[in-house]
Amino acid sequence: MMTGKFKQLGISLAAVLAVTSCADSSGDLVGLENTLPNYTEVKVLSKVNIAEAGATPYDINYLYSSGKLTAVTASNNSTSYTLEYSGTQISKIIKTDMQGTQPQVITSILSYSGNVLTQITGTITDAGTVSGTFKSDLVYTGAKPSQIKTTLFLPGSTVEAGKLTSDLEYSGNNLSKWLYSAEVSAGPVVVSPVQFIATFSNYDGNTNPYRTLPFAFTVATANFDIDGAGPTGLSSNNYQSVTIQTGATSQSETRTHTVGTAGFVTKTQSPSAAWTFDYQNL
C-alpha cells in the first residue's frame, strides 16, 4: 500500500531492471505457513480502488479459483499477475508490466524446502526476448523473512550484474522497518545504488487487507513491487504512521483507516491518496 509515495523509486527500479537486461525497452505472522490455502481469514481481498491526487483512479482485482489466488489485474492495464500451483503451493508467478514502451514479463519459479519458501529464480523478458535472469534468496528469523535478496544476471552469465535487497525488521507481528536498496554493478551502464528506509509505527488492531493474500505471493513479488504493497503485506495490522528516508531527505505521513465488519478495513486515506477495499468469502 505504498502507491504514491514510492513512485519515483519505482521508476528507478524499472531503470535498474532495464539497464541490467541490456534491452532496448524503455499480514498476521502467527501460523505463517507457506502452503496454500494459507489465508489467515475466511474473507480475502478481492479489489482495491486506488485514487491518487491528480491521477485517474484505477482498480487492482484479485481473482480466485477453488480457494486459490490465480490472477491479479489492474483496470488501467498497467500490470497483471498470473499464478500457477503445484498441489497447494504457488509454483510460478508471471508478472506482465505494460508501463514501458514495450511489455516486460518477469517469470518467477518458487522453490520450497518442505513447506518453507526458500528461493525464487526466474527470467526478465523485454519485448519477447529474455534480457536477464535473477535469483532471490530468503533469510528467516524464526518464521519471519528478515531479508529478501534478488541477484540480477545478464543473459547467459553467472556473474552478478545487480541486486535488489529488502532487509526487514519487525515489532511483534508487524513490520517496523524496511530498508530497500537497488543497484547495477555491471552492464552497458552502471547505476548508482538507490536506497530508502521506511519506518512504520502506530499500528491499529485491525486486519491488514494485504495480509489476507498468500504469504508466498507477497514475498516473491516484494522486490519487484515497491510502489505497490511490497512487503507491507507481511504485517498483521495497519500502520498509521510512516517515515521514509532517502539519503539526507526524510518525509513522514499519517494514514487513517475506516473499519467495517469483523475488523476489516474498508478505506485507507493519506494526504495524497485513498485506497478502498472490497473482500470476498472463500
C-alpha positions as CSV (number, residue, x, y, z in Angstrom):
1,M,0.0,0.0,0.0
2,M,2.9,2.3,-0.8
3,T,1.5,3.6,-4.0
4,G,2.0,7.4,-4.5
5,K,4.9,7.5,-2.0
6,F,7.5,5.4,-3.9
7,K,6.6,6.3,-7.5
8,Q,10.0,7.9,-8.1
9,L,11.8,5.0,-6.6
10,G,9.5,2.6,-8.7
11,I,10.8,4.4,-11.8
12,S,14.3,3.9,-10.6
13,L,13.7,0.2,-10.1
14,A,12.3,-0.1,-13.7
15,A,15.5,1.6,-14.9
16,V,17.6,-0.9,-12.9
17,L,15.9,-3.8,-14.5
18,A,16.0,-2.4,-18.0
19,V,19.7,-1.5,-17.7
20,T,20.6,-4.8,-16.3
21,S,18.8,-6.6,-19.1
22,C,20.7,-4.7,-21.9
23,A,17.3,-4.4,-23.6
24,D,16.0,-1.6,-25.7
25,S,12.7,-1.5,-23.8
26,S,12.3,1.5,-22.2
27,G,0.0,-9.8,7.2
28,D,-0.7,-11.8,10.8
29,L,2.6,-13.7,11.1
30,V,1.2,-16.2,13.7
31,G,0.9,-19.6,11.8
32,L,2.9,-18.3,8.9
33,E,2.7,-21.4,6.7
34,N,3.9,-21.2,3.1
35,T,1.4,-23.7,1.7
36,L,-1.9,-22.8,0.3
37,P,-4.6,-22.2,1.2
38,N,-2.7,-20.4,4.0
39,Y,-5.1,-17.5,4.3
40,T,-5.4,-16.1,7.8
41,E,-9.1,-15.2,7.3
42,V,-12.1,-16.7,5.6
43,K,-12.6,-13.3,3.9
44,V,-9.9,-12.3,1.4
45,L,-9.1,-9.1,-0.5
46,S,-10.8,-9.0,-3.9
47,K,-10.4,-5.4,-5.1
48,V,-8.5,-2.3,-4.2
49,N,-9.5,1.1,-5.8
50,I,-6.6,3.5,-5.8
51,A,-7.2,7.2,-6.1
52,E,-4.1,9.4,-6.1
53,A,-4.2,13.1,-6.2
54,G,-4.0,14.4,-9.8
55,A,-4.4,10.9,-11.3
56,T,-7.2,8.8,-12.7
57,P,-8.4,6.2,-10.2
58,Y,-8.0,2.6,-11.0
59,D,-8.7,-0.9,-9.6
60,I,-6.5,-3.8,-8.7
61,N,-8.5,-7.0,-8.9
62,Y,-7.6,-10.3,-7.1
63,L,-9.2,-13.3,-8.7
64,Y,-9.6,-16.7,-7.1
65,S,-10.5,-20.2,-8.2
66,S,-11.0,-23.2,-5.9
67,G,-9.9,-21.2,-2.9
68,K,-6.6,-20.1,-4.5
69,L,-5.4,-16.7,-5.8
70,T,-4.9,-17.3,-9.5
71,A,-4.6,-13.8,-11.1
72,V,-4.2,-10.1,-10.3
73,T,-5.2,-7.5,-12.8
74,A,-5.1,-3.7,-13.0
75,S,-8.1,-1.9,-14.6
76,N,-5.8,0.5,-16.3
77,N,-4.0,-2.5,-18.0
78,S,-0.6,-1.4,-16.5
79,T,0.2,-4.6,-14.6
80,S,-1.1,-8.2,-14.3
81,Y,0.0,-11.4,-12.5
82,T,-0.9,-15.0,-13.2
83,L,-0.2,-17.7,-10.6
84,E,0.3,-21.4,-11.1
85,Y,0.3,-24.2,-8.4
86,S,1.9,-27.5,-7.6
87,G,-0.6,-29.0,-5.3
88,T,-1.3,-26.4,-2.7
89,Q,1.9,-24.4,-3.2
90,I,2.4,-21.5,-5.6
91,S,5.0,-22.8,-8.2
92,K,5.1,-19.9,-10.7
93,I,4.2,-16.2,-10.8
94,I,4.2,-14.3,-14.1
95,K,4.1,-10.6,-13.9
96,T,3.4,-8.5,-17.1
97,D,4.3,-4.8,-16.9
98,M,2.9,-2.7,-19.7
99,Q,4.0,0.7,-18.3
100,G,7.1,1.0,-20.6
101,T,7.3,1.3,-24.3
102,Q,7.5,-2.5,-24.6
103,P,5.9,-5.1,-22.4
104,Q,8.2,-6.5,-19.7
105,V,7.5,-10.0,-18.3
106,I,9.0,-11.3,-15.1
107,T,8.6,-15.0,-14.6
108,S,9.3,-16.3,-11.1
109,I,9.7,-20.0,-10.2
110,L,9.2,-20.7,-6.4
111,S,11.2,-23.4,-4.6
112,Y,10.4,-24.9,-1.2
113,S,12.0,-27.0,1.5
114,G,9.0,-28.8,2.7
115,N,6.5,-26.0,3.4
116,V,9.1,-23.3,3.6
117,L,9.7,-21.0,0.7
118,T,13.4,-20.8,0.3
119,Q,14.3,-19.4,-3.2
120,I,12.8,-17.8,-6.2
121,T,14.5,-17.9,-9.6
122,G,13.4,-16.5,-12.9
123,T,13.7,-14.6,-16.1
124,I,13.1,-11.0,-17.3
125,T,11.8,-10.7,-20.8
126,D,11.5,-7.5,-22.7
127,A,9.5,-7.3,-26.0
128,G,9.6,-11.1,-26.2
129,T,13.4,-11.5,-25.7
130,V,14.9,-12.9,-22.5
131,S,17.1,-10.0,-21.3
132,G,18.1,-11.1,-17.8
133,T,17.8,-13.7,-15.1
134,F,17.5,-13.4,-11.3
135,K,17.7,-15.4,-8.1
136,S,16.0,-14.4,-4.9
137,D,17.4,-15.9,-1.6
138,L,15.4,-15.7,1.6
139,V,16.7,-15.3,5.2
140,Y,14.3,-16.1,8.0
141,T,14.3,-15.0,11.7
142,G,12.0,-17.6,13.1
143,A,9.0,-17.7,10.8
144,K,9.5,-14.2,9.5
145,P,11.6,-13.2,6.4
146,S,14.3,-10.8,7.5
147,Q,16.0,-10.5,4.1
148,I,14.9,-10.9,0.5
149,K,17.9,-10.5,-1.8
150,T,17.4,-10.6,-5.5
151,T,20.6,-11.0,-7.6
152,L,20.4,-10.0,-11.2
153,F,22.4,-11.5,-14.1
154,L,22.9,-10.7,-17.7
155,P,21.7,-13.4,-20.2
156,G,24.0,-16.5,-20.2
157,S,26.1,-15.2,-17.3
158,T,26.5,-16.3,-13.7
159,V,28.3,-13.0,-12.7
160,E,26.3,-10.7,-10.6
161,A,25.2,-7.6,-12.6
162,G,23.0,-6.0,-9.9
163,K,20.9,-6.7,-6.9
164,L,17.6,-5.7,-5.2
165,T,17.6,-6.2,-1.4
166,S,14.9,-5.8,1.2
167,D,16.1,-6.0,4.8
168,L,13.1,-6.3,7.2
169,E,12.6,-5.7,10.9
170,Y,9.5,-6.4,13.0
171,S,7.8,-5.3,16.1
172,G,5.7,-8.2,17.2
173,N,3.7,-9.3,14.2
174,N,4.1,-6.1,12.3
175,L,6.8,-4.7,10.0
176,S,8.7,-1.9,11.8
177,K,11.5,-1.1,9.3
178,W,12.1,-1.8,5.6
179,L,15.5,-1.0,4.2
180,Y,15.4,-1.3,0.4
181,S,18.4,-1.0,-2.0
182,A,18.8,-1.4,-5.7
183,E,21.9,-1.1,-7.8
184,V,23.5,-2.2,-11.1
185,S,27.2,-3.0,-10.9
186,A,27.7,-4.4,-14.5
187,G,26.3,-3.9,-17.9
188,P,26.4,-1.2,-20.5
189,V,25.5,1.4,-17.9
190,V,26.4,1.3,-14.2
191,V,23.6,2.7,-11.9
192,S,24.5,4.1,-8.5
193,P,22.7,2.5,-5.6
194,V,19.1,3.6,-4.9
195,Q,18.1,3.2,-1.3
196,F,15.4,4.1,1.1
197,I,14.4,3.3,4.7
198,A,10.7,3.1,5.6
199,T,9.9,3.1,9.3
200,F,6.4,2.0,10.2
201,S,4.6,2.7,13.6
202,N,1.4,3.4,15.4
203,Y,-0.3,0.2,14.1
204,D,-4.0,-0.3,14.7
205,G,-5.6,-3.6,15.9
206,N,-7.5,-4.4,12.6
207,T,-6.7,-6.9,9.8
208,N,-4.3,-5.7,7.2
209,P,-6.1,-6.2,3.8
210,Y,-2.9,-7.4,2.1
211,R,-2.2,-9.9,4.8
212,T,-5.2,-11.9,3.5
213,L,-3.2,-12.6,0.4
214,P,-0.9,-15.7,0.2
215,F,2.4,-15.3,2.0
216,A,4.4,-16.8,-0.9
217,F,2.9,-14.3,-3.3
218,T,3.8,-11.3,-1.0
219,V,7.4,-12.5,-0.5
220,A,8.0,-13.5,-4.2
221,T,6.8,-10.1,-5.5
222,A,8.2,-7.8,-2.8
223,N,11.3,-6.6,-4.5
224,F,9.5,-6.1,-7.8
225,D,6.5,-4.3,-6.4
226,I,8.0,-1.5,-4.2
227,D,5.4,1.1,-5.5
228,G,2.6,-1.3,-4.6
229,A,2.2,-3.2,-1.4
230,G,5.7,-4.6,-1.3
231,P,6.5,-6.5,2.0
232,T,4.0,-4.4,4.0
233,G,1.6,-7.3,3.4
234,L,3.6,-9.3,6.0
235,S,2.1,-7.2,8.8
236,S,-0.9,-8.3,10.8
237,N,-2.3,-4.8,11.2
238,N,-2.3,-1.4,9.6
239,Y,0.3,1.2,10.1
240,Q,-0.9,4.7,10.8
241,S,2.5,6.5,10.6
242,V,5.4,6.0,8.2
243,T,8.7,7.9,7.7
244,I,10.6,7.4,4.5
245,Q,14.3,8.4,4.4
246,T,16.2,8.7,1.1
247,G,19.7,9.9,1.7
248,A,19.5,13.1,3.8
249,T,15.8,13.6,2.9
250,S,13.1,12.4,5.3
251,Q,9.3,12.5,4.8
252,S,6.6,11.5,7.2
253,E,3.0,10.6,6.5
254,T,0.0,9.7,8.6
255,R,-2.9,7.4,7.5
256,T,-6.4,6.9,8.7
257,H,-8.4,3.7,8.3
258,T,-12.1,3.2,8.1
259,V,-13.1,-0.2,9.5
260,G,-16.1,-2.3,8.5
261,T,-17.4,-5.5,10.0
262,A,-15.2,-8.0,11.8
263,G,-12.3,-5.6,11.8
264,F,-11.7,-5.4,8.1
265,V,-10.5,-2.1,6.7
266,T,-12.7,-0.7,4.0
267,K,-10.8,2.5,3.3
268,T,-7.4,4.0,3.9
269,Q,-6.7,7.7,3.5
270,S,-3.4,9.6,3.3
271,P,-2.9,13.2,2.4
272,S,-2.1,12.2,-1.3
273,A,-4.2,9.1,-1.9
274,A,-7.1,6.9,-0.9
275,W,-7.4,3.1,-1.1
276,T,-10.9,1.5,-1.0
277,F,-11.0,-2.3,-0.3
278,D,-13.5,-4.9,-1.3
279,Y,-13.5,-8.5,0.0
280,Q,-15.0,-11.9,-0.8
281,N,-15.5,-15.1,1.1
282,L,-13.6,-18.1,0.1
